[in-house]
Amino acid sequence: FFNKTTDPGLSVVLDGICAEAKTTDGASTVIGFWDELPPGLVQWHCRQRDVPPAQLPQAPNRVGLDFYTPDFDAFLAEDSLRTIFVAHYKTDPPQPYLMHYRNKWLLPLEDKLAADPRFFKAQEFGTDSPWYRVSVYRRLARR
């Protein structure tokens, strides 16, 4: 069913998210959801890849980010949040007027993540996806 109804380029992204989610030691979330990558699909795919329930990536609003009045500083300060996946379109999306509008508010978050000393960019994947790439930010371990 999945292979018949979903862009093949999405499988690479979902597999990468699930592989990384298995290695996180706390809450994780995917930022940059869009119609083709809803939270339920990410969790379903990760369950199919045996990601433990406690490590399933959550929707951002489930880990403290209010979409309507986002407080990125408070969101990034949430200590239980260990991994943030930032999903991007690599090229113009099929429906740019919708997707760019919906995700435009995320651009300041990635700037804050890149500058935040509590996080580091662990990796990026999706290079073999025609549409998507994902940046993975992890919280530094406490000393």
VENMOFEN-V671655 format. One record per run of one state. SS is the DSSP state (H for helix, E for strand, C for the rest). FROM is the first residue (numbers start at 0). TO is the last residue. If there is no record, write none. Layout:
ss:SS from:FROM to:TO
ss:SS from:FROM to:TO
//
This chain:
ss:C from:0 to:0
ss:H from:1 to:4
ss:C from:5 to:6
ss:H from:7 to:20
ss:C from:21 to:25
ss:E from:26 to:30
ss:C from:31 to:37
ss:H from:38 to:47
ss:C from:48 to:51
ss:H from:52 to:54
ss:C from:55 to:56
ss:E from:57 to:58
ss:H from:59 to:62
ss:C from:63 to:70
ss:H from:71 to:76
ss:C from:77 to:79
ss:E from:80 to:88
ss:C from:89 to:94
ss:H from:95 to:114
ss:C from:115 to:117
ss:E from:118 to:124
ss:C from:125 to:130
ss:E from:131 to:138
ss:C from:139 to:142
//
